[in-house]
Amino acid sequence: MIWVLLVLFGCFPLKGVCQTAEATVDALTKVGFENVRWTENATERVYLLENTVYRLIGDGIKMAVAVVNKTGLPSGKACRIVVLDNNVPQLSLLRLPSDTHTKETYEHWVTSYELGDSWKDALKQPVKNSSLYKVDLVFYPELGLQNLVRTQIYQVLFNLSPAIEVSLWKGMKIHAQMILPIYHDGYPTLYKKVRPGFVGVSQTVRLPYNIWGTLTVGHFNNHRYGADLQVKQRFTGNGRFGLEGRLGYTAMGYWNGFTYHYDTEPMLTWSVGGYFYLPRYNIETTLKVEQYLFGERGVRMDVIRHFKYASVGFYVMRADNKEILTNGGFRFQVALPSYGRYKRKGHVPRIAMSPNMGMAYNATNDQFHYKSYRSAAYQNIMQNNRFNPYYIKTELETIKK
């Protein structure tokens, strides 16, 4: 009889812990977070989640932390939130054991690329509110300006280009875009036709030592089709220093309406360099050696400062081209309203505007040299920085104040 009472007494706290964690998972999924799971061992409780509902990553992580602070903190052990992107882990927020669970506070959470060891056990648990097979219809606005005609200050282009995006398994995404011309003044006739834009399949993986790799196959911008591999590595958990590389094997290809014209002679383009992040001002600096689409090789430096609603900066390039040795300009990306939630309703396709849009200015107005490409419509300087631990820390500190 005594043993039975002891067993029953020992089960009560465990039942309470499970109910609390499950209630937290239910609260997270109710808000709209996807791919939610949890696990727990003797030293740590771990939540896995993906923010696909809040347009600003800082707002999404703020809400996740608020929910866990309210109901999901374990007693006498650490708590970790692992943030996913398309089911691939990006960073974690860790709160060390504390007897006083202050509600609605964010300063106790430490952001890092390091994930610990317990999070892998959560992968064995059932996933709630999976993002797989759910379709997004995203409208990407595109504004282009060029000054090539003496009798006209600027030629103007504006497109609104919807894209279907869907993931069928972990780290994989299919994207297919249609370009809808809205206004054109001075651009060639080719740009005035409805035509496909970015079309491709990409696969992202996270490897040990904070290495991410993304392989994309399809039709890109700047009239290219083929394969593109991007790799980045961050030396430490905070990610102040790192390496970045890119390898492309592409050929010329473009749409004239719905007729595709292509070349069968592909070429290699590549880029490799270093990365440095200044957390005090959220300034990202990269220095790379590159080979461009016309075969010239050069050095490029980008300096970008990231804010909550925008990323702005400049770039400088110098290549072994006898016609134009030095080039540069500025670039920016701004968040588009509204900044609230875009929650999915089951498997009904979600319709939304792109989270941001931007432009790059070319100082020399050169139309042929120093050219590269993007492999997907959602790739830009603002999106690439959204999982930086220092940036997330700044967002939480701003929220706290």
C-alpha positions in Angstrom: 0.0 0.0 0.0 2.8 2.4 0.8 4.5 1.7 -2.5 1.3 2.4 -4.4 0.9 5.8 -2.6 4.5 6.7 -3.4 4.0 5.9 -7.1 0.8 7.9 -7.2 2.3 10.8 -5.4 5.3 10.8 -7.8 2.9 10.9 -10.8 1.1 14.0 -9.8 3.9 16.5 -10.6 4.6 14.8 -13.9 1.0 15.0 -14.9 1.0 18.7 -14.0 4.1 19.4 -16.1 2.7 17.6 -19.1 -0.6 19.5 -18.9 1.3 22.8 -18.6 3.5 22.1 -21.6 0.6 20.7 -23.7 -1.5 23.8 -22.8 1.4 26.0 -23.9 1.7 24.1 -27.2 -2.1 24.5 -27.7 -1.8 28.3 -27.0 1.1 28.6 -29.5 -0.9 26.9 -32.2 -4.0 28.9 -31.4 -1.9 32.1 -32.1 -0.9 30.7 -35.4 2.6 29.2 -34.9 3.3 26.1 -37.0 5.4 23.0 -36.6 5.0 23.2 -32.8 6.5 20.4 -30.7 7.9 20.0 -27.2 10.1 17.7 -25.2 11.6 17.6 -21.7 14.4 15.9 -19.8 16.0 16.2 -16.4 17.6 19.6 -17.2 15.7 21.3 -19.9 12.3 21.8 -21.6 12.4 22.6 -25.3 9.7 24.0 -27.6 10.0 23.9 -31.4 8.0 26.4 -33.4 7.9 28.3 -36.7 6.7 31.9 -37.1 4.7 32.0 -40.4 2.0 34.3 -39.0 3.7 37.5 -37.9 5.2 39.6 -40.8 8.0 41.0 -38.6 10.1 38.3 -37.0 10.6 40.4 -33.8 6.9 40.5 -33.2 6.6 36.8 -33.8 9.3 35.8 -31.3 8.0 38.3 -28.8 4.6 36.6 -28.9 6.2 33.1 -28.6 8.2 34.2 -25.6 5.2 35.8 -24.0 3.1 32.6 -24.3 5.9 30.5 -22.9 6.5 33.0 -20.1 2.9 32.8 -19.1 2.2 29.1 -18.9 5.2 27.1 -20.2 8.2 27.6 -17.9 9.3 24.5 -16.1 10.3 24.6 -12.4 14.0 24.3 -11.5 15.3 23.7 -15.0 16.2 25.5 -18.2 13.7 26.4 -21.0 14.6 26.7 -24.6 12.7 27.9 -27.7 14.0 26.7 -31.0 12.9 28.8 -33.9 12.4 27.0 -37.3 12.2 28.2 -40.9 10.5 25.8 -43.2 11.1 23.1 -40.6 14.9 23.8 -40.5 16.2 25.1 -37.1 17.7 28.6 -37.2 18.4 29.8 -33.7 17.3 29.2 -30.1 16.3 31.4 -27.1 17.4 29.9 -23.8 16.2 30.8 -20.3 18.3 29.4 -17.4 16.6 27.9 -14.3 14.9 30.5 -12.1 12.7 30.2 -9.0 10.9 33.5 -9.9 9.1 33.2 -13.2 8.4 36.9 -13.9 5.6 37.2 -16.4 6.0 39.2 -19.7 9.8 39.7 -19.4 12.3 39.1 -22.2 15.7 40.0 -20.8 16.2 36.5 -19.3 16.2 34.9 -22.7 19.6 34.5 -24.4 19.6 34.2 -28.2 22.1 32.1 -30.0 22.7 29.8 -33.1 23.5 27.0 -30.6 20.6 24.6 -30.2 21.8 22.3 -27.4 21.1 18.6 -27.5 17.6 18.1 -26.3 15.8 19.6 -29.3 16.4 16.5 -31.4 14.2 14.5 -29.0 11.3 16.9 -29.8 11.5 15.7 -33.4 10.2 12.3 -32.3 7.0 13.9 -30.9 3.9 14.6 -32.9 3.9 17.9 -34.7 1.0 20.3 -34.3 -0.2 22.7 -37.0 2.2 21.4 -39.6 3.2 23.8 -42.4 3.6 21.1 -45.0 1.3 21.2 -48.1 -0.1 24.6 -47.1 -0.1 27.1 -50.0 0.8 30.8 -49.9 -0.1 33.2 -52.7 2.3 36.1 -52.2 2.2 39.3 -54.3 5.7 40.7 -54.9 5.8 44.4 -56.0 8.7 45.3 -58.3 9.8 48.9 -59.0 12.5 49.6 -61.6 14.2 52.8 -62.7 16.9 53.3 -65.3 18.4 56.3 -67.0 19.6 55.4 -70.5 17.9 57.9 -72.7 19.0 61.6 -72.8 15.5 62.8 -73.6 13.9 61.1 -70.6 15.0 61.4 -67.0 14.0 57.9 -66.0 12.4 54.9 -67.6 10.0 53.4 -65.1 8.8 49.9 -64.6 6.2 48.6 -62.0 5.1 45.0 -61.8 2.9 43.2 -59.3 4.0 39.6 -59.4 2.0 36.8 -57.5 3.9 33.7 -56.6 2.7 30.3 -55.3 4.9 28.9 -52.5 4.4 25.5 -50.9 6.6 23.1 -49.0 6.2 19.3 -49.4 8.9 18.1 -46.9 11.4 19.5 -44.4 13.5 22.3 -45.9 12.0 22.1 -49.3 10.0 24.8 -51.1 8.4 25.1 -54.5 7.9 28.6 -55.9 6.3 29.6 -59.2 5.8 33.3 -60.0 3.8 35.2 -62.7 4.9 38.7 -63.7 1.9 41.1 -64.2 3.0 44.4 -65.7 1.2 47.4 -64.3 3.0 50.4 -65.6 5.9 50.7 -68.1 7.5 53.8 -69.6 10.6 53.4 -71.8 11.4 49.7 -71.1 11.6 47.2 -74.0 8.5 45.5 -75.3 9.6 42.3 -73.7 9.0 43.8 -70.2 5.4 44.8 -71.1 4.2 41.2 -71.5 2.6 38.9 -68.9 5.2 36.1 -68.4 6.5 33.7 -65.8 9.1 35.0 -63.2 11.0 33.0 -60.7 10.2 29.2 -61.0 12.1 26.7 -59.0 12.5 24.1 -56.3 14.9 24.7 -53.4 16.2 22.5 -50.6 17.7 23.9 -47.4 19.6 21.8 -44.8 21.4 22.7 -41.5 24.7 20.9 -40.9 26.9 20.8 -37.8 29.0 23.8 -36.8 26.4 26.3 -37.7 26.4 25.6 -41.4 23.4 26.1 -43.7 23.2 25.2 -47.3 20.5 25.9 -49.9 20.3 24.3 -53.4 17.9 25.8 -55.9 17.1 24.6 -59.4 14.9 26.5 -61.8 14.5 29.8 -63.6 16.0 32.9 -61.9 16.1 36.6 -62.6 18.5 38.4 -64.9 17.6 35.9 -67.6 19.3 32.8 -66.1 18.2 29.2 -65.5 20.2 26.4 -63.9 21.4 25.4 -60.4 22.5 27.6 -57.5 24.1 26.6 -54.3 24.4 29.0 -51.3 26.3 28.1 -48.1 26.9 30.2 -45.0 28.7 29.4 -41.7 28.8 31.2 -38.4 31.9 30.6 -36.2 30.2 31.1 -32.8 26.8 30.9 -31.3 26.3 34.6 -31.5 27.3 34.7 -35.1 29.5 37.9 -35.2 32.0 36.3 -37.6 31.3 33.9 -40.5 31.9 32.7 -44.0 29.7 32.8 -47.0 29.9 31.1 -50.4 27.9 30.7 -53.6 28.3 28.5 -56.7 26.1 28.9 -59.8 25.9 26.8 -62.9 23.5 28.7 -65.2 22.8 29.5 -68.8 20.9 32.3 -70.6 17.2 31.9 -70.6 14.2 34.3 -70.8 10.5 34.4 -71.4 9.0 36.4 -74.3 5.4 36.1 -73.1 4.9 32.4 -72.7 7.6 31.4 -75.2 10.9 30.4 -73.6 14.2 31.2 -75.3 17.3 29.6 -73.9 21.0 28.9 -74.5 22.6 25.5 -74.0 26.0 26.7 -73.0 26.1 27.1 -69.2 28.8 28.9 -67.2 30.1 29.0 -63.7 29.7 31.9 -61.4 31.0 31.9 -57.8 31.4 34.0 -54.7 33.3 33.4 -51.5 34.1 35.7 -48.6 33.9 36.8 -45.0 31.1 38.1 -42.8 31.2 40.5 -39.8 28.3 41.8 -37.7 28.5 44.9 -35.4 25.8 44.3 -32.8 25.7 47.8 -31.3 24.3 49.2 -34.5 23.1 46.0 -36.2 25.6 46.6 -39.1 26.4 43.7 -41.4 29.6 43.8 -43.4 30.6 41.3 -46.1 33.8 41.2 -48.2 33.8 38.8 -51.1 35.8 37.7 -54.2 33.4 36.9 -57.0 33.1 35.9 -60.7 30.2 37.4 -62.5 27.9 36.5 -65.5 30.2 38.0 -68.1 33.3 36.2 -66.7 35.0 39.2 -65.0 36.3 38.7 -61.5 36.3 41.2 -58.8 36.0 42.1 -55.1 32.8 43.4 -53.5 32.1 44.9 -50.1 28.6 45.4 -48.7 27.7 47.4 -45.6 24.1 47.1 -44.5 22.4 48.5 -41.4 19.3 46.7 -40.2 16.3 48.3 -38.5 13.0 47.0 -37.5 11.2 48.2 -40.6 14.1 48.5 -43.1 17.6 47.5 -44.1 19.7 50.1 -45.9 23.4 50.3 -47.0 25.8 50.6 -49.8 28.2 48.4 -51.8 31.5 49.0 -53.6 32.9 46.7 -56.4 36.2 46.6 -58.3 36.9 44.1 -61.0 39.5 43.2 -63.6 37.4 44.8 -66.4 39.3 47.4 -68.5 36.2 49.4 -69.3 34.8 49.9 -65.8 37.2 49.1 -62.9 35.1 50.4 -60.0 31.4 50.4 -59.4 29.1 50.9 -56.4 25.8 52.2 -55.2 23.3 51.9 -52.4 20.5 49.4 -51.7 17.5 49.3 -49.4 14.7 47.0 -48.3 11.6 48.3 -46.5 8.9 46.3 -44.7 5.4 46.6 -46.2 2.3 47.2 -44.1 0.3 45.9 -42.6 2.5 44.6 -39.8 0.1 42.3 -38.1 -0.8 38.7 -38.4 -1.5 36.7 -41.5 -2.9 33.5 -40.1 -3.8 30.5 -42.2 -7.1 28.8 -42.1 -6.4 25.1 -42.5 -5.3 24.3 -46.0 -7.1 27.2 -47.6 -4.4 29.1 -49.7 -3.3 32.2 -47.8 -3.1 35.5 -49.8 -0.7 38.1 -48.7 1.6 40.9 -49.9 5.3 40.4 -49.8 6.7 41.2 -46.3 9.1 43.8 -47.9 10.3 45.3 -51.1 13.5 47.1 -52.2 15.9 48.5 -54.8 19.6 48.7 -55.6 21.2 51.7 -57.3 24.0 51.3 -59.8 26.3 54.4 -59.7 27.9 53.8 -63.1 24.6 52.9 -64.9 26.4 49.9 -66.4 24.0 47.3 -67.9 26.3 44.4 -68.6 29.2 44.1 -66.1 29.2 43.0 -62.4 26.0 41.1 -63.0 24.7 38.3 -60.8 21.2 36.9 -60.1 18.7 35.9 -57.4 17.3 32.4 -57.3 14.0 33.2 -55.6 11.7 36.1 -55.2 11.8 36.0 -51.4 15.6 36.4 -51.2 16.8 39.9 -50.1 19.0 41.6 -47.6 16.3 42.0 -45.0 15.0 38.5 -45.1 18.6 37.1 -45.0 19.2 38.8 -41.6 15.9 38.0 -39.8 17.4 35.1 -37.8 20.5 36.9 -36.6 20.8 36.4 -32.8 22.0 39.9 -32.3 19.1 41.3 -34.3 16.6 39.3 -32.4 18.1 40.4 -29.1 17.8 44.0 -30.2 14.1 43.5 -31.1 13.4 41.9 -27.6 15.2 44.8 -25.8 13.2 47.3 -27.8 10.0 45.5 -26.8 11.1 45.5 -23.2 11.6 49.2 -23.1 
